Amino acid sequence: METVLINVEKKSDIAFLVSLAKKLGMSAKPLTHSEVEDWKLAQKIDAGMKTQSVSRNEVMKALGK
């Protein structure tokens, strides 16, 4: 399974894309702002697990602080 993350400006675009995905036999779920932030943090953690160290600045940036 592969995943695509698309940023949209209008809620009507979200409804259209979800509807289109379902018509094409795919699943789709809008993500909340919080879920996107969690995903970004998880990506940083995964990247950090593959290196020996991640700077404090990168961690704080991922946390939005």
Number of C-alpha atoms within 10 A of each C-alpha: 2 3 7 5 8 8 9 10 7 8 10 9 12 18 13 10 17 16 15 14 14 11 10 9 9 10 12 15 10 15 13 9 9 9 11 13 15 14 13 14 18 13 13 17 14 11 13 15 11 9 8 7 9 14 9 9 10 13 15 11 12 17 13 9 8
